[in-house]
Amino acid sequence: MRITLLAATAALALATPGAHAATAEDKAAATLLGGEKFAKARASLEADYDRIIQDIITLTEIEAPPFKEDARGAAYMAMLKAEGLTDVERDEVGNVMGLRKGTGGGPLIVVTAHLDTVFPGGTNVKVRREGNGLYAPGIGDDTSSLPVLLAFIRAMKHADYATRADILFMGNVGEEGPGDLRGSRYLFQKGKYKDRIKYFISFEPGEPGRITNAGTGSRRYKVTFNGPGGHSMGDFGIVSPAFAMANAMVAFGKIKAPVEPKTVYNVGILEGGTSVNSIPFATAMTIDMRSNGKPELDAEEKQFLALLQPAVDAENAARSVAKGKISYDAKLIGDRPVGTTAQDARIVKIAAAVARGSGVEPRYGAGSTDSNIPMSMGIEAVTLGSGFETFRAHSLEEGMKMNPPEDLKNMAVGLATVLALAEAR
Amino acid sequence: MRITLLAATAALALATPGAHAATAEDKAAATLLGGEKFAKARASLEADYDRIIQDIITLTEIEAPPFKEDARGAAYMAMLKAEGLTDVERDEVGNVMGLRKGTGGGPLIVVTAHLDTVFPGGTNVKVRREGNGLYAPGIGDDTSSLPVLLAFIRAMKHADYATRADILFMGNVGEEGPGDLRGSRYLFQKGKYKDRIKYFISFEPGEPGRITNAGTGSRRYKVTFNGPGGHSMGDFGIVSPAFAMANAMVAFGKIKAPVEPKTVYNVGILEGGTSVNSIPFATAMTIDMRSNGKPELDAEEKQFLALLQPAVDAENAARSVAKGKISYDAKLIGDRPVGTTAQDARIVKIAAAVARGSGVEPRYGAGSTDSNIPMSMGIEAVTLGSGFETFRAHSLEEGMKMNPPEDLKNMAVGLATVLALAEAR
């Protein structure tokens, strides 16, 4: 997950319910949050706190590297089943899910958190407790969200909520880097529910009130430069893929990216060569381009792809091609679509109203999360914070704090958003 | 080892003994080669052929990666001891050696082959036989030379040769790349014989008649570019070590190196970055500069070192340094001195005369071998071919051919050179 704030909004609104010029969503949120059933649901979350923590530890200690989420997926599927969901299943790519049926005639809402972490197999994922902190790679992003969804289901049951919508609770695969959103992509492009999903909420670590309603798009390439290679002394004077790649990098670094919508580029990984005294036969660079605007991302990609051949041509002109020319191969290794859910879309209005109703000022942001896929297809989607304070995501020092009153308050915002969206009664 | 031919000489000389305008060395060589004792010595080599092959296999199958030559060194030291040498020992860096004492009053000659191969520990070094070929990483360079030295000792004994010179037979460490000639360097700078060595012959794979009497110098650097690093989206706009390195590479690629004496440069290895969507905090390039001339190598090194800061400055000017600047660190990782043994030096004249006397036209060349060290100190040194036809050195498909009549003829040239230099009788 990566979320950047776009802009704080509702700047004039006070952070207390009632003071805001109340919309229909605000009124509905107030009714829901003030109701007797919601008090019961909150009590259920509170009673569940230790169990949520225990489930986080259990799931964190089942490693879930990119493309290897199966063991954790199986454990989470068993948990979904234990909550009494129907149609519990694992799809072809490894997403696990179960249905909480509505009263009928309502839309289908997907509520998900991702199973995968960024850490490779073999990483020590034993959870270490220190004061009110829990530490382990992946514990925050996004393992801490998975048990919160289970607690939501129990709270809904405990409070005897009926919803008009069907809710598909899910643990999905492939959110992180190399996964390239394949779990979400499969769900919307090939999964059995693909034509029925009307709303999509993905829970990620983060505060309540933070509503990610824009999906930053990205294109990632691994560009390999190939040449004849040879001995640094015996073959001196022949073309080198190292110099061709340097030409390309220099040209890439000169691209002027738009400031708004934010558009960026990066040379992330460099590799090449086998020994100091060999002219490399191959070098490679792995690059990232991102934008909050689709035309801007397309334009940047076009500029990038257009600079590769001239970079190679310059090297083929600068040195001897007697033993062979430099060529390149640009392989697309990541493609996350740009997308937005408008601020006046129902899902965003509800999320904002529930936040305000809970005393939290909504803030909108852009991110690169599972929501990118539905957003890019025009399906209403947001990514919301699941409640715990987490830190050092993607590092070996990743951790989360346990602060029950605050954590429970935050979780309640997420739960209320789901309930409001599902037209719970 | 790396040897390049400088120029074929003696172009007018016929390749048969006698037709050449005979020098004193030619006459001495002819006497030696035509003598009864030498016939006995050749017979010894011939009788030894299978044993030489067996020893090559034995030693090849004891891996000897750079800096890890100990196991092979111990095995070779035992072999030297078994040949009846005195003062058999291992020095501080791992060179193993033993003395064949002369009759007294003569110089000290070092006759060596290197123990190390380029292959890392764990490489499969099991020798595979196919027809008259033997295949294994390192079998040619330089393992095939080690048992030939043992056969020389046995031949000298069998023929009852006495030499005026003391001969120190050696298996030395650290000839290949990262070893940076540390075995030879230690021998001449710190070893117990350092002040007594008058002549140095290192045997490497190659044909007889090929006399490496010039040492190509090299300077190798690993240059690391450091910066603040960050997230490709969140931190876009800050300086990147990847772009600074690209600037340096482009400038390096524009250096005009002298054609004569041959002077070259190479970007050998590129590395850097941790993930596609992180701005690297470090990138590195490992580069090689070589020359057959010391002033030319010095000048190239100066040009290279001078282009690094401007490359870094350009990046610090092109992007934001708010989170930190790019800096660089250039670490010298290899330094092989340039050196020459003049063509009229005694060791070269003898090697050439013996080659001619054996029907082989001498050819002079430059290389980057253990001889670089004594050459750079003004001590007479040459690198000669030990006899076997080898191929694909430094590759996993490395191999050697077994062709007894040819191999034995070639070995005899090496043995005769040692005998002539040592004033054998």
Interface residues (C-beta under 8 A of the other chain):
Chain A: R2 T4 G177 T216 S218 R220 H231 S232 M233 G234 F236 G237 S240 A242 F243 M245 A246 N247 M249 V250 G253 A257 K262 V264 Y265 N266 V267 G268 I269 L270 E271 G272 G273 T274 S275 V276 N277 S278 I279 P280 T283 M285 T286 I287 D288 R290 E315 A318 I333 G334 S368
Chain B: R2 T4 V118 G177 T216 S218 R220 H231 S232 M233 G234 F236 G237 S240 A242 F243 M245 A246 N247 M249 V250 G253 A257 K262 V264 Y265 N266 V267 G268 I269 L270 E271 G272 G273 T274 S275 V276 N277 S278 I279 P280 T283 M285 T286 I287 D288 R290 E315 A318 I333 G334 S368 H394
